[in-house]
Amino acid sequence: MSKPHTAQHKPRLIKQRGKKLGAAPGTLVHIGDISSPVTDIHYIRYDQSAAHEQEIIDVSECAHDQLAHQTGWINIDGLHNPDIIRSIGERFSIHPLVQEDILNTDHRPKIEVHDDYLYIVIKVLSFNESTQNRQHGNAAGVISWHARSVCVVKQSASE
């Protein structure tokens, strides 16, 4: 006779979305696993002759010293903080539904073309040298042609 299914032995086929259930469209709530409790933000501005990188606390710090001929690159490791995603949305005029998508790590890869930016979701693979294991996660990118900027948001710094 087979063993009865208990809570421990039931396969999890459907992911629960309790945090988002009943919320209005565009509500910024992280969905998925948190790979890293820390969020690191690096701002790189570059042109043909030079590049400058700095670690910043808030996305608003990166707009002040970018020159007209430079491109800005904002790299955010840690995808679970809605306030950071909201500030990116304000900086690049990103639609609230796209901001909501950035916080959902269960999306399939996709590309969306908007008037002022391109939104990309990809799966990222990496190899952890210390544990000898493969790791995977999501990365979302926003490329803004008017602000001459790129913003990449990843689940964790290991990716």
Buried (B, 14 or more C-beta within 10 A) or exposed (E): EEEEEEEEEEEEEEEEEEEBEEEEEEBBBBBBEEBBEEBBBBBBBBEEEEEEEEEBEEBEEBEEEBEEEBBBBBBBBBBBBBEBBBBBBEBBEBBBEBBBBBBBBEBEEEEEEBEBBBBBBBEBEBEEEEEEEEBEBBBBBBBBEEBBBBBBBBBBBBB
